[in-house]
Amino acid sequence: MEKFEKLTGVAAPLPIINIDTDMIIPKQYLKTIKRTGLGTALFSEMRYNEDGSENPDFVLNKPAYREATILVAGDNFGCGSSREHAPWALKDFGVRCVISTSFADIFYNNCFKNSILPIVVTPEQLEALMDDAERGSNATISIDLEAQTIKGPDGGTIEFDIDPARKNALLEGLDDIGLTMGKVEKISGFEAGMAENRPWI
């Protein structure tokens, strides 16, 4: 899994509450089990018109936000069904961080498994970051996972909390399999002990 250490980039403002996983990646795109190629379908029902043309009013279609790597979104982001395709689509588009006041639990957990950093901030902090994001591509936001800080374009700093184990996994680029492989010696020792003490198993 790709490591997450520091990120500086354009943040796209998405001031909508209760953005669910079907809005992030509609159900018709769930047939694939590949983690790539879903970026073009991200937010497709808002991003494209019925004839397939781009909706010029949607934030990610605006020139300033086409290369956005950060989303600043409304409360309860990622609610709805538990499709892992949602973080896959975000990552494939190029989004590495989503900032909101709250996330649905399953989506939040899936982000860490796909090298995306979900950051929870207060409503007041979100409002300030939303203002920064609405300034366009000239106002980048910097995120330092090790320091647990978000720096706005004017130098203001916001500190955020994160579970230490999840923080370490992102910094080291370890998904669940990688974390398990880090304990392979203990696992092998346990299995050897089981074979010696309980050979009938």
Buried (B, 14 or more C-beta within 10 A) or exposed (E): BEEBEEBEBBBBBBBEEEBBBBBBBBEEBBEEEEBEEBBEBBBBBBBBEEEEEEBEEBBBBBEBBBEBBBBBBBBBBBBBBEBBBBBBBBBBBBBBBBBBBBBBEBBBBBBBBBBBBBBBBEEEBBBBBBEBBBBBBEBBBBBBBEEBBBBBBEEEEBEBEBEEEBBEBBEBEBBEEEEEEEEEEEEEEEEEEEEEEEEEE
